[in-house]
Amino acid sequence: MIRKLIGEIIEKYYRDEEEYYSSYRYDEDDNEFEMKDEIEKALTEKGATFQIEFENGFDSAGYGNDFLAIAYIETDGSLGLKTVLLEIM
């Protein structure tokens, strides 16, 4: 259940045209959302036990990447981990 929720949020940040995940997105009304904040809010509302870490990756002219790692306890008590490569172009 938690894994599915995290996956649904992450998919909102996929940019089809460029084929990468971004750390931010905009809705129809041009409101900006950040992946980390949106996941934290959703997991807190669910009462999940979790930890999120954002790490800077590689940065050069015209390209950069960062990483978002989410560790969580699933509803059945198992440990889950999801890592997302966030690209900046």
N, C-alpha and C positions, 0 to 999 in steps of 0.2 A: 504494500500500500504506500509506504513512504517512498520507495524506489520509483513507483509509478508517478507520484506527485512531483518528485524532483525532475524526472524525465520530461513530464509535460511542461514544466516551467522552462527547462533548458531549451526545448524545441522552439519556444517563442522567440529565442534569440538567434536562430539560424537564419543566415542571409542566403537565400537561394541563388541570387544572381552571382555572388562572389564565392559561394560554397564554403562558408566558414561560420563559426560561432562568434558572436560579439558579446562584450560584457554589458552592453546597454541596448535598449530598443525604444521605439516610440509607438504609442497607440494611435488610433484614428484622430484623436484630438490633439496630437503632438505633445502629449505628456511623456516625459522621459522616465524609464524604469531601468534599474540596475539589477543584473542577474543575482548577485550576491544578496542584495537587500530583499529581493522578492522571495528567494528561497528561505532566507532567515525568517521572514515574516510568516510564510506558509507553515514552516516546521514549528515555529513557536506557537502558532494558532492551533496546531494539531497536538501540542504537548509532547513533541518528539524530543528525544535526547540526541543532540548533534553537535558537531563542530565544523566550522567552515574556515578554510585558510586560503588567502589570495597570495600568490607568489608572482613576482615579476620574472619574466622569461628573457627572451632575446629582443634586442631593439637595434634597428639600423634604419638608414634612410629608406623610407617607403614601405617598411615592413617591421612588425613587432609581434610578439606574442606574450601572453601571460597564462597562468594556470589557476584554476579554481578547484580545490579539493573539498569534498563534502563527506565526512564520516558520520554515520548515523546508526541508531539502533532501530531495526525493523520491528513491526508490530508483533512478530513471533519471537522476538528476543535476539535474533541474529544480527551480526554486525554487517553493515553495508558501507561501501566506499564508491564514490563516483568522482572521477577527475575529468575536467573539461579543459581543452586547449582553446584559449580565446585569442583570436587573431586581430591585428590592427593593420589595416591597409589604407 
